[in-house]
Amino acid sequence: MGVKCQLLLDNQGCCLYRTGGLVTGTVNYCFDKPTEFWSATVSLVGTGYCRWEEGSSKNRRTYIGREQYVEQHLNILQLKKHELVKLEPGSYQFPFEFLLPENIPTSHTDPIGNITYSIKVVFKKAGFIKTSEKFSTTIQVYNEPKPCLPEPLIAGTKKEFTFSSKNKFVNIKGEISRTFITAGEDILLTVTVQKETDIPITGIQTELVNLMTYTCNNYSKKQRLNHTSVNGTVREYPGMTEKNETTFRYIIPSFPHLFSIQDSNIIAKEYKARVTVKFPFPYINAFLDLPVVINMVNIVKEIEIKEGEPSSSAQTSTVDQPPSYWQVMNEDNNRSDEEGEEVYVGDKKHNYYEAHSSKS
């Protein structure tokens, strides 16, 4: 039998570690016969990796991005270089403690790239043929993103119909009240559409979209995936036929499993509140994107205990996967009304923010 090893983490049931925090635990190891070692180390290692291919046949090229965020080592046996130690059979323990840096990205995995953090243990045995035995476990690291956009944020676009006999234009202006939100919070969006054409607007769509960007090591090439709609955020609304100016206010939901990725040079994860103004064929739809930074939900939640009962607490965690239940997608159907305003939520219309129009 070789070395048997068990890694025990002092995470109290929570699988997420916050950047700037401690990762503590114990290495339990044992063997059944006297064994000589060159070294034994426990390490905290955090790396990023992405890879994609472009072109075909002889023109195919592969692009790779690698990045290291943290590498810390502890000497389990306290050996000096080129020193040997012979350990008797038995069980041993080694407590460890690592400090996560502040500015490192959140854990992430997808088919093109990943950001991973691991606790690794390596035992190097002495002998004519030097052998190593390795053990590892992955931890999830969470970095709270930083606000980087003004609030409120205003943007606009102009759709012109140059080759139409019913030419002129449609102006679209969007204002987002908060550009930094916690996952699960709603995004409040105000949209003003100024229609100066007889071409009808067949519908207006709002949604939250995700954009992933990967960068190879020499920064000569970037791979940007198409904007992907976040499930459960697409909403459809009526269009406009008359020439006028109308202001609408919409709610775009977000969900607890969402988060932005910052502080990585090779992988970026961004979100945008998107408004699509639709026109009949053959005209091209108009898009307006307003960026949003999403902070992951609190990783630890206290459970309220009824008065008189013994106090206790439970911890829940969020990882880079959707929750196993999707009731969160229907939460926006239960919003309360406020007098004098109309807002669109799902397929329902509430008296929350009242749209106003003026003839142009």
RODO-2510 file (C-alpha; in nm, 4 decimals, decimal comma):
residues 360
     n   res          X          Y          Z
     1     m     0,0000     0,0000     0,0000
     2     g     0,1245     0,3484    -0,0828
     3     v     0,0411     0,6683     0,0959
     4     k    -0,3228     0,7215     0,1816
     5     c    -0,4262     1,0858     0,2127
     6     q    -0,7396     1,2769     0,3096
     7     l    -0,7891     1,6517     0,2734
     8     l    -1,0273     1,8011     0,5297
     9     l    -1,1313     2,1634     0,4761
    10     d    -1,2550     2,3830     0,7611
    11     n    -1,5319     2,5371     0,5540
    12     q    -1,8245     2,4549     0,7850
    13     g    -2,0372     2,3217     0,5003
    14     c    -1,9848     2,6208     0,2692
    15     c    -1,8176     2,5440    -0,0637
    16     l    -1,7367     2,9070    -0,1526
    17     y    -1,4331     3,0983    -0,0322
    18     r    -1,4189     3,4748    -0,0637
    19     t    -1,1081     3,6389    -0,2077
    20     g    -0,8935     3,7903     0,0648
    21     g    -1,0083     3,5186     0,3059
    22     l    -0,8412     3,2163     0,4605
    23     v    -0,8503     2,8585     0,3369
    24     t    -0,7771     2,6284     0,6302
    25     g    -0,7850     2,2554     0,6802
    26     t    -0,5900     1,9442     0,7698
    27     v    -0,3950     1,6889     0,5679
    28     n    -0,4477     1,3394     0,7162
    29     y    -0,2059     1,0808     0,5751
    30     c    -0,0930     0,7313     0,6625
    31     f     0,1091     0,4309     0,5353
    32     d     0,1637     0,0722     0,6549
    33     k     0,5413     0,0335     0,6222
    34     p     0,8508     0,2483     0,6830
    35     t     0,8886     0,4960     0,3973
    36     e     1,1599     0,7455     0,2985
    37     f     1,0559     1,0818     0,1550
    38     w     1,2373     1,3574    -0,0295
    39     s     0,9532     1,5994     0,0308
    40     a     0,5846     1,6391     0,1038
    41     t     0,4006     1,9620     0,0284
    42     v     0,0477     2,0994     0,0416
    43     s    -0,0235     2,3811    -0,2036
    44     l    -0,2901     2,6303    -0,3004
    45     v    -0,2900     2,6764    -0,6784
    46     g    -0,5191     2,8946    -0,8880
    47     t    -0,4983     2,8996    -1,2680
    48     g    -0,6927     3,0176    -1,5715
    49     y    -0,6991     2,8486    -1,9114
    50     c    -0,8776     2,8961    -2,2430
    51     r    -0,8401     2,7331    -2,5841
    52     w    -1,0171     2,7651    -2,9172
    53     e    -0,9532     2,6945    -3,2842
    54     e    -1,0226     2,8987    -3,5951
    55     g    -1,0057     2,8178    -3,9644
    56     s    -1,0089     2,4760    -4,1277
    57     s    -0,7706     2,2221    -4,2784
    58     k    -0,4244     2,3737    -4,3344
    59     n    -0,5409     2,7159    -4,2210
    60     r    -0,6588     2,5931    -3,8796
    61     r    -0,4958     2,7738    -3,5894
    62     t    -0,5176     2,7096    -3,2188
    63     y    -0,5207     2,9936    -2,9664
    64     i    -0,4402     2,9336    -2,5993
    65     g    -0,4507     3,1580    -2,2952
    66     r    -0,2950     3,0653    -1,9605
    67     e    -0,2788     3,2611    -1,6392
    68     q    -0,1753     3,1922    -1,2805
    69     y    -0,3538     3,3711    -0,9974
    70     v    -0,2027     3,2169    -0,6858
    71     e     0,0611     2,9586    -0,5931
    72     q     0,1465     2,8983    -0,2288
    73     h     0,3290     2,5977    -0,0782
    74     l     0,3750     2,4551     0,2713
    75     n     0,6365     2,1952     0,3651
    76     i     0,4511     1,9166     0,5452
    77     l     0,7662     1,7373     0,6671
    78     q     0,9691     2,0559     0,7274
    79     l     1,2569     1,9148     0,5212
    80     k     1,5480     2,1122     0,3845
    81     k     1,6581     2,0795     0,0231
    82     h     1,8146     1,7379    -0,0592
    83     e     1,7248     1,6122     0,2888
    84     l     1,5726     1,2671     0,3437
    85     v     1,3425     1,1503     0,6202
    86     k     1,2224     0,8021     0,7074
    87     l     0,8790     0,7807     0,8648
    88     e     0,7477     0,4847     1,0579
    89     p     0,4104     0,3314     0,9740
    90     g     0,1144     0,5128     1,1215
    91     s    -0,1235     0,8051     1,0820
    92     y    -0,0164     1,1700     1,0688
    93     q    -0,1798     1,5112     1,0519
    94     f    -0,0700     1,8479     0,9169
    95     p    -0,2885     2,1587     0,9613
    96     f    -0,2570     2,4191     0,6860
    97     e    -0,3655     2,7778     0,6244
    98     f    -0,3580     2,9787     0,3006
    99     l    -0,4558     3,3400     0,2383
   100     l    -0,6386     3,4044    -0,0894
   101     p    -0,5275     3,7220    -0,2713
   102     e    -0,7804     4,0015    -0,3129
   103     n    -0,7755     4,0646    -0,6869
   104     i    -0,8292     3,7205    -0,8357
   105     p    -1,1302     3,6132    -1,0447
   106     t    -1,4259     3,3969    -0,9479
   107     s    -1,4172     3,0240    -1,0247
   108     h    -1,5659     2,9379    -1,3628
   109     t    -1,5906     2,6472    -1,6074
   110     d    -1,7232     2,6283    -1,9638
   111     p    -1,6297     2,4371    -2,2823
   112     i    -1,3720     2,6988    -2,3899
   113     g    -1,2086     2,8013    -2,0636
   114     n    -1,1944     2,7647    -1,6896
   115     i    -1,0739     2,9366    -1,3762
   116     t    -0,9932     2,6795    -1,1087
   117     y    -0,8510     2,6754    -0,7568
   118     s    -0,7185     2,3588    -0,5957
   119     i    -0,5573     2,2310    -0,2779
   120     k    -0,2882     1,9829    -0,3837
   121     v    -0,0743     1,7427    -0,1800
   122     v     0,2388     1,5804    -0,3289
   123     f     0,4505     1,3139    -0,1577
   124     k     0,7884     1,2430    -0,3209
   125     k     0,9357     0,9094    -0,2157
   126     a     1,3061     0,8310    -0,2048
   127     g     1,4558     0,5270    -0,3767
   128     f     1,6323     0,4159    -0,6915
   129     i     1,3252     0,5204    -0,8887
   130     k     1,1816     0,8343    -0,7415
   131     t     0,8017     0,8273    -0,7364
   132     s     0,5377     1,0791    -0,6427
   133     e     0,1883     1,0386    -0,5088
   134     k    -0,0538     1,3267    -0,5647
   135     f    -0,3870     1,4193    -0,4116
   136     s    -0,6042     1,7225    -0,4781
   137     t    -0,9438     1,8790    -0,4218
   138     t    -1,1042     2,1768    -0,5950
   139     i    -1,2463     2,4745    -0,4082
   140     q    -1,4826     2,7424    -0,5361
   141     v    -1,3535     3,0987    -0,4998
   142     y    -1,5768     3,4047    -0,5139
   143     n    -1,4562     3,7547    -0,5956
   144     e    -1,6994     4,0404    -0,5432
   145     p    -1,6886     4,2476    -0,8644
   146     k    -1,6357     4,6216    -0,8553
   147     p    -1,8739     4,8896    -0,9839
   148     c    -1,7195     5,0376    -1,2978
   149     l    -2,0076     5,2233    -1,4649
   150     p    -2,1922     5,5479    -1,3860
   151     e    -2,5405     5,5386    -1,2320
   152     p    -2,7821     5,6094    -1,3847
   153     l    -2,6470     5,5148    -1,7272
   154     i    -2,8023     5,6633    -2,0433
   155     a    -2,7417     5,5388    -2,3975
   156     g    -2,9144     5,5738    -2,7319
   157     t    -2,9235     5,4603    -3,0925
   158     k    -3,0811     5,5891    -3,4142
   159     k    -3,2402     5,3645    -3,6742
   160     e    -3,2535     5,5260    -4,0207
   161     f    -3,4465     5,3947    -4,3217
   162     t    -3,2355     5,5416    -4,6006
   163     f    -3,3684     5,3288    -4,8841
   164     s    -3,7348     5,3401    -4,7880
   165     s    -4,0002     5,5562    -4,9515
   166     k    -4,1297     5,5947    -4,5970
   167     n    -3,7885     5,7007    -4,4739
   168     k    -3,6896     5,9113    -4,1765
   169     f    -3,5891     5,7427    -3,8507
   170     v    -3,6595     5,5912    -3,5090
   171     n    -3,4671     5,7197    -3,2077
   172     i    -3,4257     5,4857    -2,9091
   173     k    -3,2986     5,6112    -2,5741
   174     g    -3,2479     5,3856    -2,2736
   175     e    -3,1730     5,4684    -1,9120
   176     i    -3,0782     5,2096    -1,6501
   177     s    -3,1112     5,3242    -1,2907
   178     r    -2,8511     5,0861    -1,1432
   179     t    -2,5557     4,9358    -1,3273
   180     f    -2,4305     4,7338    -1,0270
   181     i    -2,6752     4,4830    -0,8801
   182     t    -2,6759     4,1713    -0,6653
   183     a    -2,7818     3,8550    -0,8453
   184     g    -3,1565     3,8056    -0,8083
   185     e    -3,2356     4,1773    -0,8077
   186     d    -3,4435     4,3378    -1,0826
   187     i    -3,3015     4,5752    -1,3428
   188     l    -3,5186     4,8834    -1,3927
   189     l    -3,5010     5,0155    -1,7471
   190     t    -3,6612     5,3297    -1,8933
   191     v    -3,6920     5,3348    -2,2723
   192     t    -3,8055     5,6277    -2,4886
   193     v    -3,8932     5,5544    -2,8519
   194     q    -3,9293     5,8487    -3,0905
   195     k    -4,0908     5,7194    -3,4101
   196     e    -4,0593     5,9482    -3,7160
   197     t    -4,1558     5,7024    -3,9886
   198     d    -4,4646     5,5261    -4,1201
   199     i    -4,2881     5,1900    -4,0997
   200     p    -4,4510     5,0117    -3,8054
   201     i    -4,2687     4,8825    -3,5010
   202     t    -4,3974     4,5244    -3,4760
   203     g    -4,2826     4,4668    -3,1179
   204     i    -4,0347     4,5513    -2,8431
   205     q    -3,8313     4,2867    -2,6631
   206     t    -3,6267     4,3160    -2,3442
   207     e    -3,3829     4,0615    -2,2064
   208     l    -3,0625     4,0099    -2,0113
   209     v    -2,7776     3,8846    -2,2311
   210     n    -2,4401     3,7327    -2,1442
   211     l    -2,1151     3,7963    -2,3316
   212     m    -1,8047     3,5793    -2,2830
   213     t    -1,4651     3,7040    -2,4052
   214     y    -1,1475     3,4920    -2,4212
   215     t    -0,7987     3,6302    -2,4898
   216     c    -0,4888     3,4356    -2,5917
   217     n    -0,1586     3,4930    -2,4141
   218     n    -0,0006     3,7404    -2,6553
   219     y    -0,3253     3,9438    -2,6752
   220     s    -0,3134     3,9124    -3,0553
   221     k    -0,6472     3,7346    -3,0708
   222     k    -0,9756     3,7475    -2,8853
   223     q    -1,2719     3,5163    -2,9100
   224     r    -1,6070     3,6772    -2,8347
   225     l    -1,9050     3,4475    -2,8278
   226     n    -2,2397     3,5717    -2,9539
   227     h    -2,4602     3,7384    -2,6961
   228     t    -2,6607     3,4665    -2,5225
   229     s    -3,0006     3,5334    -2,3671
   230     v    -3,0238     3,4416    -1,9999
   231     n    -3,3040     3,1872    -1,9584
   232     g    -3,6206     3,3375    -1,8159
   233     t    -3,5415     3,7023    -1,8891
   234     v    -3,6926     3,7487    -2,2394
   235     r    -4,0098     3,9630    -2,2420
   236     e    -4,2206     4,0613    -2,5441
   237     y    -4,4279     4,3814    -2,5625
   238     p    -4,6576     4,5460    -2,8211
   239     g    -4,5141     4,7639    -3,0960
   240     m    -4,6116     5,1056    -3,2353
   241     t    -4,7776     5,2065    -3,5613
   242     e    -4,8311     5,5830    -3,5287
   243     k    -4,5669     5,8538    -3,5393
   244     n    -4,5167     5,9601    -3,1805
   245     e    -4,2797     5,9556    -2,8841
   246     t    -4,3502     5,7096    -2,6056
   247     t    -4,1694     5,6278    -2,2836
   248     f    -4,1933     5,2811    -2,1301
   249     r    -4,0444     5,1382    -1,8144
   250     y    -3,9562     4,7738    -1,7982
   251     i    -3,8339     4,5273    -1,5379
   252     i    -3,5674     4,2779    -1,6447
   253     p    -3,5171     4,0017    -1,3857
   254     s    -3,1859     3,8474    -1,2830
   255     f    -3,1313     3,5198    -1,0986
   256     p    -2,9207     3,4054    -0,8006
   257     h    -2,6774     3,1924    -1,0034
   258     l    -2,5522     3,4839    -1,2181
   259     f    -2,2240     3,6712    -1,1629
   260     s    -1,9760     3,8826    -1,3584
   261     i    -1,6101     3,7846    -1,3942
   262     q    -1,3443     4,0516    -1,3493
   263     d    -0,9693     4,0509    -1,2661
   264     s    -0,8756     3,7972    -1,5336
   265     n    -0,6729     3,8787    -1,8438
   266     i    -0,7945     3,5780    -2,0417
   267     i    -1,1622     3,5284    -1,9446
   268     a    -1,4269     3,7985    -1,9024
   269     k    -1,7966     3,7469    -1,8296
   270     e    -2,0246     4,0453    -1,8870
   271     y    -2,3979     4,1128    -1,8822
   272     k    -2,6104     4,3645    -2,0720
   273     a    -2,9714     4,4738    -2,0507
   274     r    -3,0843     4,4584    -2,4134
   275     v    -3,3785     4,6288    -2,5834
   276     t    -3,4753     4,5063    -2,9319
   277     v    -3,7096     4,7223    -3,1422
   278     k    -3,8552     4,5032    -3,4182
   279     f    -3,9529     4,6025    -3,7720
   280     p    -4,1250     4,4049    -4,0491
   281     f    -3,9222     4,2261    -4,3188
   282     p    -3,7013     4,3316    -4,4961
   283     y    -3,5962     4,5897    -4,2342
   284     i    -3,3321     4,5023    -3,9732
   285     n    -3,4195     4,5256    -3,6053
   286     a    -3,2556     4,7889    -3,3843
   287     f    -3,0682     4,6938    -3,0655
   288     l    -2,9745     4,8950    -2,7595
   289     d    -2,7430     4,7422    -2,4953
   290     l    -2,6797     4,8840    -2,1489
   291     p    -2,4040     4,7058    -1,9486
   292     v    -2,4681     4,5696    -1,5989
   293     v    -2,2248     4,4295    -1,3409
   294     i    -2,3756     4,1441    -1,1372
   295     n    -2,2484     4,0584    -0,7915
   296     m    -2,3003     3,7026    -0,6657
   297     v    -2,5590     3,6555    -0,3891
   298     n    -2,4469     3,6280    -0,0268
   299     i    -2,2890     3,2879     0,0208
   300     v    -2,4042     3,2471     0,3808
   301     k    -2,7605     3,3044     0,5005
   302     e    -2,8849     3,2987     0,8558
   303     i    -3,2010     3,1019     0,9267
   304     e    -3,4366     3,2806     1,1643
   305     i    -3,5292     3,0735     1,4677
   306     k    -3,8633     3,1124     1,6411
   307     e    -3,8485     3,2661     1,9843
   308     g    -3,7996     3,0065     2,2531
   309     e    -3,6393     2,7438     2,0307
   310     p    -3,2680     2,6576     2,0502
   311     s    -3,0650     2,8809     1,8200
   312     s    -2,8949     2,7272     1,5195
   313     s    -2,7837     2,8348     1,1747
   314     a    -2,7557     2,6847     0,8322
   315     q    -2,5399     2,7834     0,5418
   316     t    -2,6146     2,7710     0,1734
   317     s    -2,3836     2,8278    -0,1186
   318     t    -2,3987     2,9334    -0,4833
   319     v    -2,1670     2,7813    -0,7421
   320     d    -2,1154     2,8359    -1,1122
   321     q    -2,4318     2,6350    -1,1929
   322     p    -2,8031     2,7255    -1,2099
   323     p    -3,0064     2,6391    -0,8975
   324     s    -3,1800     2,3028    -0,9012
   325     y    -3,5155     2,4765    -0,8844
   326     w    -3,6480     2,7485    -1,1133
   327     q    -3,9205     2,9051    -0,9027
   328     v    -3,7014     3,2153    -0,9117
   329     m    -3,8129     3,2626    -1,2702
   330     n    -4,1683     3,3137    -1,1573
   331     e    -4,0970     3,5474    -0,8676
   332     d    -4,1579     3,8507    -1,0876
   333     n    -4,5219     3,7463    -1,1341
   334     n    -4,5948     3,8277    -0,7702
   335     r    -4,4862     4,1900    -0,7566
   336     s    -4,6941     4,4432    -0,5689
   337     d    -4,8583     4,7380    -0,7446
   338     e    -4,7975     5,1035    -0,6811
   339     e    -5,0437     5,3718    -0,7779
   340     g    -4,9961     5,5870    -1,0877
   341     e    -4,7239     5,3927    -1,2698
   342     e    -4,7119     5,1076    -1,5179
   343     v    -4,4399     4,8489    -1,5570
   344     y    -4,4256     4,5330    -1,7668
   345     v    -4,3470     4,2178    -1,5706
   346     g    -4,3596     3,8916    -1,7605
   347     d    -4,6827     3,8709    -1,9563
   348     k    -4,8700     4,0825    -1,7021
   349     k    -4,9083     4,4577    -1,6994
   350     h    -4,9291     4,6320    -1,3635
   351     n    -5,0319     4,9864    -1,2826
   352     y    -4,6810     5,0849    -1,1807
   353     y    -4,5232     5,3123    -1,4405
   354     e    -4,7675     5,4710    -1,6811
   355     a    -4,6333     5,5298    -2,0324
   356     h    -4,6847     5,8771    -2,1761
   357     s    -4,6989     5,9816    -2,5409
   358     s    -4,6662     6,3023    -2,7382
   359     k    -4,7329     6,3541    -3,1071
   360     s    -4,4227     6,4478    -3,3022
***
